[in-house]
Amino acid sequence: MNLVQLYNQGDALSQSVTLLLLLMSVASWVVILWKAWLLRRASADIRRGIAAFWQGASVTAVLSSLKAFDRETLVLPMVNAIKMGAIGTLASAGDRPQQLTRVLRDALHGVLARLQYGQVLLATVGSTAPFVGLLGTVWGIYRALIGIADAGQVSIDKISGPVGEALIMTAAGLAVAIPAVLAYNVMGRVIGRLEAELEGFALDLRELALSPGFSAD
């Protein structure tokens, strides 16, 4: 008996659980592949972008060349933040250090939000998929017991299908959850490393902008 036959012989609940696990698996793998590509580019962009900034002659001069290195626009928002200013608004209130801290913090949070996008989905799939599979397992065993009760006697043909379906549901839940959990942990470490690099760069930008004689032009 193949998987298609097991799916066809299931009832509405077991088929719904199967489709939900399939949807969770597809969604998590799409995020995993996309984020692996994004984080690989981001690691290179941040390293090259920061190096290109410190090798530039001025902020204005480095902005044009930085676009070629910062493909994912992770460094540029913070560089632009030290050039931007608000005149006649509450954003311009306070002294220069406070303004720089605010704009750099906002730029950093925006970049980190992009890097962390999809992590919630991976965490949700990793934590809930085993329980969704367990629901299918419990329901399959319940159907097997109902089949025995209706038949009045234990027979292999009455219990083999539901029990086999139940065991497959358990394995399916784990198969969906394990890649999501592993990807969440590995990518979380990469994001943490990139976050530390960006926070250090933001601090360096703040000190640079506050240094005597600095010009954002």
C-alpha positions in Angstrom: 0.0 0.0 0.0 1.5 3.3 -1.1 1.1 6.8 0.4 -1.6 7.8 -2.1 -3.7 4.8 -1.2 -3.3 5.6 2.5 -4.4 9.2 1.8 -7.4 8.1 -0.2 -8.6 5.7 2.5 -8.4 8.3 5.2 -11.3 10.4 6.4 -11.7 14.2 6.2 -9.7 14.8 9.4 -6.7 12.6 8.5 -6.6 14.1 5.0 -6.7 17.6 6.4 -3.8 16.8 8.7 -1.9 15.4 5.8 -2.5 18.5 3.7 -1.6 20.8 6.6 1.7 19.0 7.1 2.4 19.2 3.4 1.7 22.9 3.4 3.9 23.5 6.5 6.7 21.5 4.8 6.5 23.4 1.6 6.4 26.8 3.4 9.3 26.0 5.6 11.5 24.7 2.7 10.7 27.8 0.7 11.8 30.0 3.6 14.9 27.8 4.3 16.1 28.0 0.7 15.3 31.7 0.4 17.0 32.6 3.7 20.0 30.5 3.0 20.5 32.5 -0.3 19.8 35.8 1.5 22.1 35.3 4.4 24.9 34.1 2.2 24.6 37.4 0.2 24.1 39.4 3.3 27.3 38.0 4.9 29.3 39.0 1.8 27.5 42.4 1.4 28.1 43.5 5.0 31.8 42.5 5.0 32.5 44.2 1.6 30.2 47.2 2.3 31.8 48.1 5.6 35.3 47.7 4.1 34.3 49.9 1.1 32.9 52.6 3.5 36.1 53.0 5.5 38.1 53.1 2.3 36.1 56.0 0.9 37.2 59.6 0.8 33.9 61.0 2.0 30.4 59.9 2.9 29.0 61.3 -0.4 31.7 59.7 -2.5 31.3 56.4 -0.9 27.5 56.2 -1.3 27.7 55.7 -5.0 30.3 53.0 -4.8 28.7 51.3 -1.8 25.6 50.5 -3.9 27.6 48.0 -5.9 28.7 46.1 -2.8 25.6 46.4 -0.7 23.3 44.3 -2.9 20.8 43.6 -0.2 20.8 47.3 1.1 21.9 46.4 4.6 24.7 48.9 5.1 23.4 51.8 3.1 20.4 52.7 5.4 22.8 53.3 8.3 25.2 55.4 6.2 22.2 57.4 4.9 21.0 57.9 8.5 24.0 60.0 9.4 23.3 62.3 6.4 19.6 62.7 7.0 18.3 65.4 9.3 14.8 66.7 10.1 14.4 70.4 10.5 11.6 72.0 12.4 10.2 68.7 13.7 10.4 66.7 17.0 12.9 64.4 15.3 15.4 67.4 15.3 14.8 68.0 19.0 17.6 67.2 21.4 21.3 67.4 21.0 23.3 65.8 18.2 24.2 62.6 20.0 20.6 61.9 20.7 19.6 62.5 17.1 22.3 60.2 15.8 21.4 57.5 18.3 17.8 57.6 17.2 18.3 57.6 13.5 20.9 54.9 13.6 18.8 52.7 15.9 15.8 53.0 13.6 18.0 52.2 10.6 19.5 49.2 12.4 16.1 47.9 13.5 14.8 48.0 9.9 17.8 46.1 8.6 17.5 43.4 11.3 13.8 43.0 10.7 14.7 42.1 7.1 17.3 39.6 8.2 15.0 38.0 10.8 12.0 37.7 8.4 10.8 34.1 8.2 12.3 33.0 11.5 8.9 33.1 13.2 7.5 30.7 10.5 10.4 28.3 11.0 10.0 28.4 14.8 6.2 27.8 14.5 6.6 24.9 12.1 9.3 23.3 14.2 7.3 23.5 17.4 3.8 22.6 16.1 4.4 20.0 13.3 5.1 17.1 15.7 1.8 17.9 17.5 -0.1 18.0 14.2 1.4 14.6 13.3 0.4 13.4 16.8 -3.1 14.5 16.1 -3.1 12.3 13.0 -1.6 9.4 15.0 -4.2 9.6 17.7 -7.0 9.8 15.1 -5.7 6.9 13.2 -5.6 4.7 16.3 -9.1 5.8 17.2 -10.3 4.8 13.8 -8.6 1.4 14.2 -10.4 0.9 17.5 -13.7 1.9 16.0 -13.1 -0.6 13.2 -12.5 -3.3 15.7 -15.6 -2.4 17.7 -17.8 -2.4 14.6 -16.4 -5.7 13.4 -16.7 -7.4 16.7 -13.4 -9.1 16.4 -9.8 -8.2 15.7 -8.8 -8.5 12.0 -5.7 -7.3 10.2 -7.6 -5.7 7.4 -9.6 -3.5 9.9 -6.6 -2.2 11.7 -3.7 -2.3 9.3 -4.8 0.8 7.3 -5.5 3.1 10.2 -2.5 2.0 12.3 -0.2 2.3 9.3 -1.6 5.8 8.6 -1.1 6.7 12.3 2.5 5.6 12.2 3.2 7.6 9.0 1.6 10.7 10.6 4.0 10.5 13.5 7.0 10.2 11.1 5.6 13.0 8.8 5.3 15.4 11.7 8.9 14.8 12.7 10.1 15.0 9.1 8.5 18.4 8.8 9.7 19.7 12.2 13.3 18.6 12.2 14.5 20.6 9.1 12.7 23.7 10.4 14.2 23.5 13.8 17.7 22.9 12.4 17.4 25.8 10.0 16.0 28.1 12.7 19.0 27.4 15.0 21.7 27.6 12.2 20.2 30.8 10.7 19.7 32.3 14.1 23.4 32.0 14.8 24.2 33.6 11.4 21.8 36.4 12.0 23.3 37.0 15.5 26.7 37.3 14.0 25.5 39.7 11.3 23.6 41.7 14.0 26.8 42.1 16.0 28.7 43.3 13.0 26.0 45.8 12.1 25.7 47.1 15.7 29.5 47.6 15.8 29.3 49.5 12.5 26.5 51.6 13.8 28.5 52.5 16.9 31.5 53.4 14.7 29.3 55.6 12.5 28.0 57.4 15.6 31.5 58.1 16.9 32.6 59.2 13.4 29.7 61.6 13.0 30.3 63.1 16.5 34.0 63.6 15.8 35.2 67.2 15.4 35.4 68.3 11.9 33.2 65.6 10.5 31.2 66.5 7.4 28.4 64.3 6.0 29.0 65.7 2.5 
